[in-house]
Amino acid sequence: MRKEELKSKLLFILSRHVGANKAIGQDELYRLVYGKTCTNKHNQARRLRKLIEELRKEGIPIVSTCDKDFGGYYLASAGKELEDYFQRLRVRA
């Protein structure tokens, strides 16, 4: 599958995961995008993260959380969620 098709598929999947409480874990997201289980998290998950990075550069508000209850990726549902994510990134930097 071409990169643009994978990005479209990823965005379609994330469109059902709006808001932190609907975050989808990296393993599940990988399985849905690529149609197979992520067996090598270091190398295979990097491909997924690269797609996410490209969509972010295109302006898609894909954010992530490490929350123990709702950890994973999701689309920001409001300005507050996006600002909170940016604040976490600033703190980590």
All heavy atoms as an XYZ file, in Angstrom:
762
protein
N       0.845     -1.171      0.000
C       0.000      0.000      0.000
C       0.896      1.241      0.000
O       1.878      1.290      0.725
C      -0.897     -0.038      1.253
C      -2.034      0.943      1.199
S      -3.170      0.827      2.625
C      -4.093     -0.619      2.220
N       0.536      2.225     -0.797
C       1.310      3.465     -0.876
C       1.174      4.288      0.397
O       0.200      4.160      1.132
C       0.825      4.294     -2.055
C       1.142      3.699     -3.396
C       0.746      4.618     -4.537
N       0.190      5.874     -4.091
C      -0.995      6.351     -4.466
N      -1.742      5.684     -5.290
N      -1.439      7.505     -4.029
N       2.158      5.154      0.620
C       2.183      5.975      1.822
C       0.921      6.840      1.946
O       0.349      6.953      3.022
C       3.416      6.864      1.842
C       3.541      7.650      3.142
C       4.641      8.671      3.132
C       5.971      8.011      3.091
N       7.083      8.968      3.268
N       0.477      7.432      0.847
C      -0.714      8.288      0.900
C      -1.955      7.478      1.278
O      -2.820      7.970      1.999
C      -0.921      9.028     -0.422
C       0.127     10.086     -0.691
C       0.248     11.128      0.418
O      -0.790     11.619      0.904
O       1.387     11.446      0.798
N      -2.036      6.256      0.808
C      -3.156      5.383      1.169
C      -3.100      5.029      2.647
O      -4.133      4.992      3.320
C      -3.153      4.114      0.316
C      -3.454      4.362     -1.137
C      -3.222      3.142     -2.006
O      -2.332      2.319     -1.679
O      -3.923      3.021     -3.023
N      -1.904      4.766      3.154
C      -1.745      4.457      4.578
C      -2.119      5.665      5.439
O      -2.775      5.515      6.468
C      -0.310      4.010      4.875
C       0.081      2.644      4.334
C       1.585      2.432      4.477
C      -0.690      1.540      5.040
N      -1.721      6.852      5.002
C      -2.066      8.065      5.754
C      -3.578      8.276      5.770
O      -4.147      8.626      6.805
C      -1.352      9.278      5.166
C       0.125      9.301      5.523
C       0.967     10.310      4.786
C       0.435     11.671      4.603
N       1.383     12.577      3.929
N      -4.228      8.033      4.645
C      -5.686      8.162      4.586
C      -6.365      7.148      5.503
O      -7.326      7.471      6.204
C      -6.191      7.961      3.150
O      -5.754      9.005      2.333
N      -5.859      5.940      5.493
C      -6.410      4.888      6.351
C      -6.226      5.250      7.817
O      -7.145      5.120      8.631
C      -5.738      3.554      6.036
C      -6.369      2.365      6.702
C      -5.745      1.084      6.186
C      -6.455     -0.122      6.746
N      -5.902     -1.374      6.230
N      -5.030      5.729      8.168
C      -4.747      6.150      9.538
C      -5.686      7.267      9.969
O      -6.265      7.219     11.057
C      -3.290      6.603      9.648
C      -2.849      7.240     10.953
C      -3.056      6.295     12.126
C      -1.392      7.667     10.854
N      -5.860      8.253      9.123
C      -6.745      9.371      9.460
C      -8.190      8.911      9.612
O      -8.895      9.346     10.524
C      -6.637     10.465      8.401
C      -7.336     11.767      8.697
C      -6.916     12.331     10.049
C      -7.071     12.773      7.600
N      -8.628      7.994      8.748
C      -9.982      7.457      8.864
C     -10.171      6.748     10.204
O     -11.176      6.937     10.891
C     -10.279      6.496      7.709
C     -11.619      5.829      7.829
C     -12.780      6.531      7.543
C     -11.711      4.519      8.244
C     -14.024      5.922      7.673
C     -12.946      3.902      8.376
C     -14.106      4.607      8.088
N      -9.192      5.941     10.592
C      -9.270      5.225     11.869
C      -9.300      6.206     13.027
O     -10.119      6.093     13.944
C      -8.102      4.229     12.008
C      -8.243      3.109     10.971
C      -8.031      3.660     13.423
C      -6.980      2.295     10.757
N      -8.424      7.205     12.980
C      -8.373      8.186     14.071
C      -9.627      9.057     14.133
O      -9.940      9.598     15.188
C      -7.125      9.059     13.940
C      -5.814      8.375     14.312
C      -4.632      9.296     14.020
C      -5.815      7.955     15.773
N     -10.349      9.161     13.022
C     -11.577      9.962     13.037
C     -12.623      9.358     13.979
O     -13.564     10.040     14.382
C     -12.154     10.103     11.627
O     -12.697      8.879     11.170
N     -12.438      8.105     14.359
C     -13.328      7.458     15.330
C     -12.749      7.506     16.739
O     -13.304      6.921     17.662
C     -13.589      6.017     14.904
C     -14.429      5.960     13.631
C     -14.716      4.560     13.206
N     -13.677      4.203     12.222
C     -13.198      2.992     12.054
N     -13.640      2.007     12.763
N     -12.268      2.752     11.159
N     -11.636      8.221     16.890
C     -10.963      8.337     18.181
C     -10.680      9.816     18.458
O      -9.538     10.274     18.407
C      -9.677      7.507     18.187
C      -9.941      6.052     18.026
N     -10.254      5.246     19.095
C      -9.994      5.272     16.922
C     -10.472      4.020     18.653
N     -10.322      4.013     17.336
N     -11.758     10.546     18.706
C     -11.664     11.985     18.975
C     -11.789     12.196     20.475
O     -12.759     11.757     21.094
C     -12.750     12.775     18.216
C     -12.667     14.255     18.552
C     -12.610     12.542     16.715
N     -10.814     12.847     21.044
C     -10.818     13.099     22.484
C      -9.975     12.084     23.231
O      -9.868     10.923     22.830
N      -9.369     12.553     24.320
C      -8.449     11.711     25.092
C      -9.104     10.442     25.616
O      -8.462      9.396     25.699
C      -7.865     12.517     26.254
N     -10.378     10.514     25.940
C     -11.051      9.334     26.491
C     -11.296      8.251     25.439
O     -11.706      7.147     25.776
C     -12.351      9.724     27.177
C     -13.350     10.313     26.214
O     -12.983     10.933     25.219
N     -14.614     10.164     26.520
N     -11.020      8.559     24.167
C     -11.192      7.568     23.100
C      -9.860      7.213     22.439
O      -9.822      6.735     21.320
C     -12.170      8.095     22.059
C     -13.581      8.216     22.589
C     -14.536      8.536     21.493
C     -15.945      8.596     22.050
N     -16.897      8.949     21.025
N      -8.771      7.462     23.145
C      -7.445      7.168     22.588
C      -7.332      5.691     22.223
O      -7.919      4.827     22.865
C      -6.365      7.556     23.593
N      -6.560      5.436     21.173
C      -6.331      4.063     20.723
C      -4.846      3.749     20.909
O      -3.985      4.549     20.544
C      -6.767      3.868     19.246
C      -6.537      2.423     18.795
C      -6.117      4.873     18.328
C      -7.131      2.094     17.433
N      -4.562      2.607     21.476
C      -3.190      2.194     21.732
C      -2.399      1.983     20.448
O      -2.968      1.668     19.396
N      -1.100      2.144     20.549
C      -0.230      2.021     19.386
C      -0.327      0.649     18.733
O      -0.376      0.550     17.502
C       1.213      2.296     19.798
C       2.196      2.183     18.661
C       3.584      2.543     19.106
O       3.937      3.701     19.120
N       4.364      1.542     19.479
N      -0.370     -0.408     19.513
C      -0.444     -1.764     18.950
C      -1.715     -1.963     18.147
O      -1.691     -2.502     17.035
C      -0.350     -2.819     20.043
C       1.028     -2.899     20.675
O       1.987     -2.361     20.086
O       1.143     -3.497     21.758
N      -2.831     -1.531     18.704
C      -4.118     -1.676     18.011
C      -4.155     -0.804     16.754
O      -4.636     -1.230     15.706
C      -5.274     -1.312     18.949
C      -6.642     -1.384     18.326
C      -7.095     -2.801     17.970
O      -6.414     -3.768     18.315
O      -8.162     -2.922     17.332
N      -3.647      0.413     16.858
C      -3.625      1.311     15.711
C      -2.760      0.730     14.596
O      -3.140      0.737     13.428
C      -3.113      2.690     16.140
C      -3.197      3.809     15.115
C      -4.625      3.983     14.594
C      -2.694      5.112     15.724
N      -1.625      0.189     14.950
C      -0.753     -0.446     13.958
C      -1.487     -1.603     13.265
O      -1.447     -1.729     12.043
C       0.530     -0.958     14.620
C       1.501     -1.547     13.628
C       2.493     -0.769     13.070
C       1.418     -2.884     13.249
C       3.383     -1.296     12.141
C       2.298     -3.421     12.322
C       3.273     -2.627     11.774
O       4.132     -3.161     10.850
N      -2.133     -2.430     14.056
C      -2.852     -3.580     13.487
C      -3.933     -3.128     12.498
O      -4.089     -3.702     11.424
C      -3.486     -4.411     14.599
C      -4.107     -5.717     14.108
C      -4.822     -6.461     15.220
N      -5.973     -5.740     15.743
C      -7.146     -5.602     15.105
N      -7.310     -6.120     13.915
N      -8.140     -4.954     15.668
N      -4.674     -2.071     12.845
C      -5.738     -1.592     11.972
C      -5.192     -0.941     10.696
O      -5.782     -1.084      9.630
C      -6.633     -0.609     12.725
C      -7.472     -1.213     13.843
C      -8.164     -0.123     14.648
C      -8.485     -2.206     13.294
N      -4.085     -0.234     10.798
C      -3.511      0.441      9.627
C      -2.823     -0.547      8.697
O      -3.035     -0.530      7.487
C      -2.520      1.552     10.053
C      -1.756      2.103      8.851
C      -3.250      2.678     10.773
N      -2.009     -1.424      9.260
C      -1.202     -2.324      8.437
C      -1.799     -3.716      8.264
O      -1.293     -4.514      7.469
C       0.212     -2.437      9.014
C       0.983     -1.146      8.873
C       1.122     -0.283      9.949
C       1.554     -0.786      7.660
C       1.818      0.909      9.824
C       2.249      0.398      7.521
C       2.380      1.247      8.609
O       3.075      2.420      8.472
N      -2.825     -4.047      9.019
C      -3.475     -5.343      8.866
C      -2.706     -6.507      9.437
O      -2.940     -7.656      9.069
N      -1.760     -6.222     10.328
C      -1.001     -7.290     10.970
C      -0.539     -6.813     12.338
O      -0.530     -5.622     12.631
C       0.197     -7.711     10.116
C       1.147     -6.590      9.786
C       2.224     -7.065      8.835
C       3.112     -5.905      8.418
N       4.130     -6.316      7.466
N      -0.145     -7.768     13.152
C       0.311     -7.468     14.506
C       1.713     -6.866     14.465
O       2.550     -7.293     13.671
C       0.325     -8.760     15.345
O      -0.993     -9.311     15.351
C       0.757     -8.483     16.774
N       1.944     -5.909     15.332
C       3.267     -5.293     15.462
C       4.121     -6.203     16.339
O       3.942     -6.258     17.549
C       3.134     -3.901     16.087
S       4.688     -3.030     16.241
N       5.034     -6.917     15.711
C       5.870     -7.864     16.450
C       7.214     -7.269     16.846
O       7.859     -7.757     17.754
C       6.111     -9.140     15.619
O       6.695     -8.771     14.375
C       4.808     -9.889     15.392
N       7.639     -6.236     16.159
C       8.908     -5.579     16.453
C       8.622     -4.104     16.709
O       8.623     -3.299     15.795
C       9.887     -5.750     15.293
C      11.241     -5.139     15.577
O      11.373     -4.187     16.338
N      12.263     -5.690     14.953
N       8.363     -3.779     17.959
C       7.923     -2.417     18.292
C       8.937     -1.359     17.909
O       8.576     -0.245     17.579
C       7.581     -2.316     19.770
C       6.348     -3.099     20.109
C       5.886     -2.820     21.497
C       4.685     -3.704     21.762
N       3.810     -3.208     22.741
N      10.203     -1.691     17.942
C      11.217     -0.694     17.622
C      11.162     -0.298     16.143
O      11.101      0.886     15.822
C      12.611     -1.212     17.980
C      13.691     -0.220     17.751
N      13.843      0.892     18.543
C      14.655     -0.154     16.805
C      14.867      1.605     18.099
N      15.376      0.987     17.053
N      11.162     -1.262     15.257
C      11.208     -0.963     13.828
C       9.829     -0.756     13.207
O       9.618      0.198     12.469
C      11.949     -2.069     13.077
C      13.418     -2.087     13.405
O      14.038     -1.040     13.566
N      13.980     -3.267     13.526
N       8.892     -1.650     13.495
C       7.582     -1.541     12.870
C       6.803     -0.333     13.384
O       6.173      0.365     12.595
C       6.782     -2.823     13.095
C       7.322     -3.993     12.302
C       6.560     -5.262     12.605
O       6.399     -5.635     13.764
N       6.099     -5.922     11.567
N       6.824     -0.096     14.668
C       6.086      1.035     15.227
C       6.648      2.354     14.717
O       5.932      3.347     14.630
C       6.104      0.988     16.744
N       7.923      2.371     14.355
C       8.531      3.575     13.799
C       7.805      3.994     12.519
O       7.609      5.180     12.264
C      10.009      3.342     13.516
C      10.706      4.569     12.960
C      12.167      4.313     12.636
N      12.895      3.966     13.839
C      13.832      3.032     13.903
N      14.151      2.332     12.834
N      14.464      2.781     15.025
N       7.398      3.016     11.715
C       6.660      3.329     10.478
C       5.360      4.047     10.793
O       4.994      5.013     10.117
C       6.376      2.038      9.706
C       7.618      1.387      9.165
C       7.389      0.028      8.536
N       6.196     -0.076      7.724
C       5.583     -1.223      7.447
N       6.051     -2.355      7.915
N       4.518     -1.247      6.691
N       4.658      3.582     11.813
C       3.405      4.218     12.216
C       3.668      5.627     12.736
O       2.967      6.575     12.371
C       2.703      3.375     13.282
C       1.397      3.938     13.826
C       0.347      4.033     12.728
C       0.902      3.086     14.972
N       4.676      5.774     13.580
C       5.001      7.094     14.128
C       5.387      8.076     13.026
O       5.070      9.261     13.086
C       6.097      6.984     15.177
C       5.633      6.303     16.470
C       6.649      6.415     17.590
N       7.975      5.943     17.237
C       8.389      4.684     17.355
N       7.557      3.756     17.819
N       9.620      4.340     17.027
N       6.050      7.597     11.990
C       6.428      8.443     10.852
C       5.181      8.950     10.128
O       5.105     10.122      9.762
C       7.334      7.657      9.911
C       7.813      8.426      8.734
C       8.853      9.427      9.125
C       9.447     10.054      7.866
N      10.106     11.306      8.135
N       4.208      8.074      9.930
C       2.947      8.503      9.303
C       2.253      9.564     10.155
O       1.743     10.561      9.638
C       2.006      7.311      9.106
C       2.357      6.290      8.047
C       1.327      5.167      8.047
C       2.445      6.932      6.675
N       2.228      9.347     11.460
C       1.606     10.296     12.379
C       2.328     11.632     12.303
O       1.695     12.697     12.237
C       1.590      9.734     13.816
C       0.606      8.556     13.895
C       1.248     10.817     14.838
C       0.686      7.743     15.164
N       3.642     11.590     12.279
C       4.445     12.818     12.187
C       4.114     13.586     10.904
O       3.974     14.810     10.918
C       5.922     12.450     12.218
C       6.858     13.621     12.081
C       8.313     13.181     12.018
O       8.658     12.147     12.622
O       9.093     13.884     11.359
N       3.989     12.875      9.792
C       3.671     13.522      8.520
C       2.287     14.170      8.557
O       2.106     15.292      8.061
C       3.777     12.532      7.374
C       5.207     12.132      7.088
C       5.333     11.135      5.951
O       4.378     10.998      5.151
O       6.389     10.480      5.874
N       1.313     13.482      9.137
C      -0.024     14.064      9.247
C      -0.006     15.285     10.159
O      -0.697     16.268      9.893
C      -1.021     13.019      9.742
C      -1.413     11.956      8.713
C      -2.241     10.855      9.367
C      -2.183     12.581      7.564
N       0.759     15.244     11.227
C       0.878     16.405     12.113
C       1.445     17.597     11.356
O       0.979     18.726     11.507
C       1.764     16.075     13.310
C       1.105     15.208     14.352
C       2.089     14.818     15.425
N       1.444     14.129     16.531
C       2.091     13.392     17.418
N       3.410     13.254     17.343
N       1.436     12.799     18.392
N       2.451     17.354     10.522
C       3.050     18.433      9.730
C       2.055     19.020      8.741
O       2.187     20.172      8.339
C       4.294     17.927      9.004
C       5.467     17.715      9.925
C       6.682     17.205      9.181
C       7.845     16.986     10.134
N       9.023     16.430      9.449
N       1.074     18.218      8.355
C       0.022     18.690      7.450
C      -1.081     19.430      8.212
O      -2.051     19.877      7.619
C      -0.572     17.512      6.672
C       0.411     16.883      5.704
C      -0.114     15.627      5.048
O      -1.343     15.370      5.083
O       0.703     14.874      4.489
N      -0.943     19.507      9.522
C      -1.899     20.253     10.330
C      -2.969     19.425     11.012
O      -3.883     19.979     11.614
N      -2.891     18.115     10.940
C      -3.869     17.246     11.600
C      -3.511     17.178     13.088
O      -2.400     16.820     13.434
C      -3.874     15.830     10.989
C      -4.034     15.873      9.474
C      -4.942     14.962     11.640
C      -5.318     16.501      8.990
N      -4.469     17.514     13.965
C      -4.165     17.565     15.407
C      -4.159     16.190     16.078
O      -4.991     15.877     16.928
C      -5.282     18.448     15.957
C      -6.446     18.159     15.056
C      -5.833     17.952     13.687
N      -3.186     15.356     15.687
C      -3.033     14.037     16.305
C      -2.183     14.219     17.548
O      -1.064     14.720     17.477
C      -2.363     13.037     15.349
C      -3.179     12.879     14.075
C      -2.169     11.686     16.049
C      -2.480     12.071     12.993
N      -2.734     13.831     18.675
C      -2.009     13.952     19.936
C      -1.912     12.571     20.579
O      -2.557     11.625     20.141
C      -2.675     14.980     20.883
C      -2.624     16.359     20.281
C      -4.097     14.607     21.183
N      -1.090     12.481     21.599
C      -0.931     11.204     22.283
C      -0.877     11.445     23.777
O      -0.610     12.551     24.243
C       0.338     10.501     21.813
O       1.471     11.283     22.116
N      -1.136     10.390     24.495
C      -1.093     10.446     25.940
C      -0.540      9.139     26.475
O      -0.682      8.098     25.839
C      -2.488     10.718     26.536
O      -2.389     10.769     27.950
C      -3.494      9.657     26.149
N       0.081      9.228     27.615
C       0.597      8.022     28.283
C      -0.275      7.668     29.476
O       0.119      6.871     30.320
C       2.034      8.252     28.745
S       3.172      8.494     27.395
N      -1.452      8.246     29.545
C      -2.371      7.999     30.644
C      -2.623      6.511     30.782
O      -2.859      5.808     29.802
C      -3.690      8.736     30.381
C      -4.645      8.642     31.529
O      -5.185      7.546     31.770
O      -4.875      9.675     32.191
N      -2.576      6.012     32.013
C      -2.721      4.558     32.220
C      -4.099      4.042     31.825
O      -4.240      2.883     31.466
C      -2.413      4.199     33.664
C      -3.397      4.746     34.667
C      -3.069      4.291     36.074
C      -4.114      4.875     37.014
N      -4.112      4.275     38.296
N      -5.130      4.880     31.870
C      -6.474      4.435     31.516
C      -6.802      4.621     30.038
O      -7.495      3.812     29.446
C      -7.515      5.178     32.358
C      -7.388      4.865     33.834
O      -7.086      3.699     34.163
O      -7.565      5.784     34.653
N      -6.313      5.713     29.453
C      -6.678      6.039     28.072
C      -5.449      6.289     27.196
O      -5.480      7.109     26.303
C      -7.576      7.279     28.031
C      -8.821      7.165     28.840
C      -8.983      7.894     30.005
C      -9.839      6.317     28.450
C     -10.136      7.803     30.753
C     -10.989      6.206     29.204
C     -11.143      6.949     30.356
N      -4.340      5.629     27.423
C      -3.116      5.884     26.676
C      -3.248      5.556     25.203
O      -3.960      4.642     24.817
N      -2.568      6.338     24.384
C      -2.555      6.091     22.953
C      -2.672      7.365     22.152
O      -2.395      8.457     22.643
N      -3.096      7.219     20.905
C      -3.241      8.338     19.982
C      -4.710      8.679     19.798
O      -5.587      7.809     19.850
C      -2.649      7.977     18.619
C      -1.162      7.799     18.645
C      -0.587      6.537     18.742
C      -0.314      8.898     18.566
C       0.790      6.372     18.764
C       1.062      8.749     18.593
C       1.600      7.489     18.690
O       2.962      7.327     18.717
N      -4.962      9.960     19.537
C      -6.323     10.421     19.279
C      -6.271     11.772     18.594
O      -5.225     12.429     18.545
C      -7.133     10.501     20.577
C      -6.585     11.479     21.595
C      -7.095     12.766     21.689
C      -5.558     11.118     22.463
C      -6.593     13.668     22.631
C      -5.059     11.999     23.400
C      -5.578     13.270     23.474
O      -5.078     14.164     24.392
N      -7.401     12.179     18.037
C      -7.525     13.516     17.475
C      -8.009     14.446     18.577
O      -8.935     14.101     19.314
C      -8.527     13.530     16.316
C      -8.112     12.759     15.069
C      -9.241     12.770     14.046
C      -6.853     13.345     14.451
N      -7.376     15.604     18.679
C      -7.779     16.574     19.695
C      -9.204     17.029     19.407
O      -9.542     17.350     18.277
C      -6.827     17.765     19.695
N     -10.036     17.047     20.442
C     -11.441     17.413     20.254
C     -11.683     18.898     20.436
O     -12.695     19.417     20.018
C     -12.328     16.625     21.217
O     -12.027     16.979     22.548
N     -10.770     19.588     21.065
C     -10.962     21.017     21.306
C      -9.601     21.665     21.511
O      -8.598     20.992     21.711
C     -11.843     21.222     22.541
N      -9.577     22.970     21.499
C      -8.343     23.714     21.676
C      -7.626     23.377     22.964
O      -6.402     23.335     23.012
N      -8.358     23.112     24.026
C      -7.778     22.813     25.325
C      -6.941     21.535     25.270
O      -5.844     21.482     25.808
C      -8.878     22.696     26.378
C      -8.405     22.310     27.765
C      -7.780     23.465     28.493
C      -7.510     23.093     29.931
N      -6.113     23.188     30.282
N      -7.451     20.496     24.620
C      -6.695     19.245     24.524
C      -5.393     19.457     23.760
O      -4.351     18.945     24.144
C      -7.520     18.162     23.827
C      -8.528     17.523     24.723
C      -9.209     16.339     24.071
O      -9.068     16.130     22.859
O      -9.885     15.613     24.804
N      -5.463     20.213     22.692
C      -4.268     20.468     21.906
C      -3.265     21.308     22.693
O      -2.073     21.002     22.702
C      -4.652     21.175     20.604
C      -3.623     21.194     19.496
C      -3.150     19.796     19.157
C      -4.188     21.875     18.275
N      -3.731     22.305     23.395
C      -2.844     23.132     24.213
C      -2.215     22.314     25.339
O      -1.026     22.468     25.631
C      -3.597     24.333     24.794
C      -2.726     25.258     25.615
C      -1.484     25.780     24.892
O      -1.551     26.055     23.686
O      -0.425     25.895     25.546
N      -2.982     21.450     25.961
C      -2.437     20.573     27.007
C      -1.330     19.688     26.450
O      -0.295     19.477     27.090
C      -3.520     19.693     27.625
C      -4.494     20.473     28.485
O      -4.208     21.641     28.813
O      -5.550     19.897     28.817
N      -1.523     19.174     25.248
C      -0.506     18.332     24.616
C       0.766     19.131     24.359
O       1.869     18.673     24.658
C      -1.055     17.745     23.318
C      -0.050     16.920     22.565
C       0.381     15.700     23.060
C       0.476     17.362     21.364
C       1.312     14.934     22.377
C       1.402     16.605     20.671
C       1.816     15.390     21.181
O       2.731     14.649     20.501
N       0.619     20.337     23.818
C       1.784     21.181     23.565
C       2.508     21.523     24.863
O       3.732     21.578     24.901
C       1.403     22.455     22.827
C       1.013     22.228     21.391
C      -0.009     22.946     20.820
C       1.669     21.284     20.602
C      -0.365     22.754     19.498
C       1.320     21.083     19.287
C       0.294     21.819     18.730
N       1.758     21.739     25.921
C       2.373     22.026     27.214
C       3.198     20.834     27.697
O       4.308     21.004     28.189
C       1.309     22.391     28.256
C       1.861     22.699     29.637
C       2.802     23.891     29.632
O       2.660     24.817     28.870
N       3.789     23.846     30.510
N       2.673     19.612     27.531
C       3.430     18.426     27.916
C       4.717     18.303     27.106
O       5.762     17.942     27.632
C       2.575     17.162     27.742
C       1.499     16.993     28.784
C       0.900     15.596     28.786
N       0.416     15.108     27.516
C      -0.798     15.280     27.024
N      -1.694     15.968     27.729
N      -1.142     14.778     25.870
N       4.636     18.648     25.809
C       5.839     18.595     24.974
C       6.870     19.630     25.428
O       8.069     19.331     25.469
C       5.488     18.844     23.502
C       4.725     17.750     22.789
C       4.417     18.170     21.348
C       5.493     16.442     22.808
N       6.413     20.830     25.779
C       7.332     21.857     26.253
C       8.011     21.434     27.540
O       9.212     21.641     27.732
C       6.593     23.188     26.446
C       6.274     23.905     25.143
C       5.767     25.306     25.387
N       4.433     25.360     25.949
C       3.313     25.377     25.247
N       3.364     25.333     23.915
N       2.142     25.440     25.821
N       7.265     20.807     28.437
C       7.834     20.342     29.696
C       8.878     19.264     29.450
O       9.942     19.265     30.063
C       6.725     19.841     30.649
C       7.310     19.106     31.838
C       5.845     21.005     31.107
N       8.595     18.344     28.540
C       9.537     17.270     28.226
C      10.804     17.801     27.570
O      11.878     17.240     27.750
C       8.883     16.250     27.291
C       7.894     15.366     28.012
C       7.189     14.394     27.120
N       8.028     13.790     26.093
C       7.569     13.044     25.123
N       6.284     12.808     25.018
N       8.384     12.525     24.231
N      10.676     18.872     26.807
C      11.851     19.442     26.115
C      12.736     20.085     27.153
O      13.892     20.137     27.150
C      11.430     20.450     25.073
